[in-house]
Amino acid sequence: MKKIEAVVKPFKMDEIKEKLNASGIQGMTVSEVRGFGRQRGHTELYRGAEYVVDFLPKTKIEIIVPDHLEETVVETIMEAARTGSIGDGKIFVTPVDEVIRIRTGERGEEAV
């Protein structure tokens, strides 16, 4: 199994969710996060004073999938999240040793 974490622009979340649902992905965890990469934030003007916004709002998606769905999920997120602008985000894929459904005690892929 794999854990796929994606940090994306918040306004792309609805499109990502729709495309993942269409490809058969049933569950995900979504968090509002803040951060920066190469874009390094930006400068804004507030009441005549300039200030730097270091951490930009992002959305973090976490999905656990069987190994055979990894590439489908990664490609789906890339397609739906891409704007072509700096700050489109990142996708991280890591192995998952075990998943346990607390309610039933199921383990492995059955618990996903």
N, C-alpha and C positions, 0 to 999 in steps of 0.2 A: 504494500500500500504506500501511497505518497501523500504528503501534505503539501498543498499548493497554496502559497500566500501571495496575494497580489496587492500592491499599493497603487491606487489609481485616483484619477480626478473624480471628485464626488458627483459631478453632473453626468458622468458616464455610467453610474451604478445601475440605473433602470435598464439601460440597453444591455449591460453585461448580464444582469439577472435574467432577463427575457431570453437571451441567447443560450445561457447555461441551462435554463429550464427546458428549452426546445431540444437541447442535445441530451436530455435525460438526467441531468444532475438534480438530485432531490433535496440536498441540504447544504447549507453554508452558514458561516458565522461572519457577520459584517460589523465593523467597528469604525467609529469616526476617530481619526488620528490626525496628528500634525507633524510636519517634518519638512526637510528640504534635501535636495540633491545638488546637482550641478547648477540648478537655477538660482540657488542661494537667496531665495526670498526676493522681495522687491520693496521699493520706496513708495509710501503713500503720503498724501497731504491731509491733515486734519486740523481744522480751524486755523489755517495759515501756517501751521508747523509741519515740517517734514519729519517722518519717522520711518524706520526700517521694519518691515514685517519679516522676521527671520524664519518662522515656522508657518508653512502654508497648510491649509486644511486639505486632508486627503481621506480616502476611504480604504480600509484594509479588509480584504476578503480572505477567509480561510476555508479551505475545502479539503476533505480527506476522500481520496478515490482509490479504487483498485488500480494496480499498475497499468492495466490495459487501457484505462481512460485518461491517463496522464496527458498524453499528447493532444487529445481532443479538447480537454479543459484548457490547457495552455494556449492552444491555437484560438479557441473561442474567446478567451479573455483578451488576447492580443488584438484580435480583429475588432472586438467591440470597444476596447479602451483606447485604441489608437486615434489621435487627432493629428499627429504629425508635428506637434509643437513640443517644445521642451517641457518637461514635467509630466509626461504621459504616465510615468510610473515604472514599477519593476515587478517581476514575478520571481518568486523563490520556490524551488521544489526540493523537498527533503524526504528521506525515507521515514516511514512510521512502523515501529516494531509491533505495536499492539493497540487495538481499540476495544473498549469494553462498554457495552450499553448497561448503564447502571440499573435501569428498571428490570431488565430480564436476565442480566448476566451473560448475554450473548457476547462472543468474542470474535475478533478478526473481521473479515468482510461482511459477515452477517450483521455485525453491530453498526456498520456504516449505513 
